[in-house]
Amino acid sequence: MMTDTLLLSSEQVAALLSMSRKTFYHFLKTAAGQTFPAPMKLSYRLYRWKRDEVEAWVNGQEQAVVRD
C-alpha cells in the first residue's frame, strides 16, 4: 500500500481509504469510525496513524464484507 512510511498523516490515511480528508474526519465521528485505530498524538495538533494498524483495519473490513 504505502512504501516504508510507518506513520501516516490524515491526508495519507484518507487517500488509502479513497476519500477526502474532510470525509475522513466525518467518518471518524460515525459508529463505524469508532472502530478505526486511534491516532498517536506527537505534539500539539500533530497526530499520526500507525500504518500497520490502518492496514489491519482495512483488511478486517474487507473480510467482513466478504463474509456478509
Wavefront OBJ file of the C-alpha trace (Angstrom):
o trace
v 0.000 0.000 0.000
v 2.297 2.752 1.220
v 6.043 2.430 0.791
v 8.005 2.358 4.011
v 6.203 5.155 5.871
v 5.443 3.847 9.357
v 3.285 6.779 10.461
v 0.591 8.233 8.236
v -0.864 11.725 8.174
v -4.601 12.275 7.868
v -4.106 13.034 4.168
v -2.329 9.714 3.645
v -4.941 7.753 5.585
v -7.743 9.443 3.647
v -6.031 8.588 0.342
v -5.614 4.990 1.489
v -9.357 4.872 2.183
v -10.159 6.618 -1.133
v -11.826 9.620 0.474
v -11.093 13.260 1.089
v -9.562 14.401 4.359
v -12.795 16.161 5.287
v -14.800 12.986 4.658
v -12.262 11.004 6.695
v -12.771 13.269 9.716
v -16.555 12.962 9.326
v -16.156 9.178 9.102
v -14.258 9.133 12.414
v -17.334 10.635 14.112
v -19.637 7.831 12.894
v -20.278 4.495 14.609
v -18.090 2.715 12.040
v -15.372 5.273 12.617
v -15.300 4.382 16.314
v -13.691 1.049 15.361
v -10.909 2.809 13.443
v -7.457 2.772 15.082
v -6.765 5.749 17.315
v -4.036 8.154 16.198
v -0.857 8.830 18.108
v -0.519 12.383 19.385
v 3.027 13.506 18.643
v 2.644 17.131 19.654
v 0.050 19.854 19.844
v -2.217 19.367 16.788
v 0.068 16.708 15.271
v -1.490 13.261 15.005
v -0.315 10.243 13.054
v -1.783 6.787 12.498
v 0.317 3.631 12.529
v 0.347 2.181 9.023
v 0.145 -1.436 10.176
v -2.921 -0.711 12.350
v -4.689 1.091 9.493
v -3.889 -1.724 7.050
v -5.104 -4.344 9.562
v -8.364 -2.397 9.989
v -8.852 -2.169 6.209
v -8.200 -5.901 5.834
v -10.704 -6.618 8.611
v -13.330 -4.518 6.840
v -12.701 -6.352 3.565
v -13.091 -9.719 5.298
v -16.315 -8.583 6.978
v -17.773 -7.623 3.582
v -16.774 -10.973 2.074
v -18.464 -12.889 4.949
v -21.758 -10.968 4.683
l 1 2 3 4 5 6 7 8 9 10 11 12 13 14 15 16 17 18 19 20 21 22 23 24 25 26 27 28 29 30 31 32 33 34 35 36 37 38 39 40 41 42 43 44 45 46 47 48 49 50 51 52 53 54 55 56 57 58 59 60 61 62 63 64 65 66 67 68
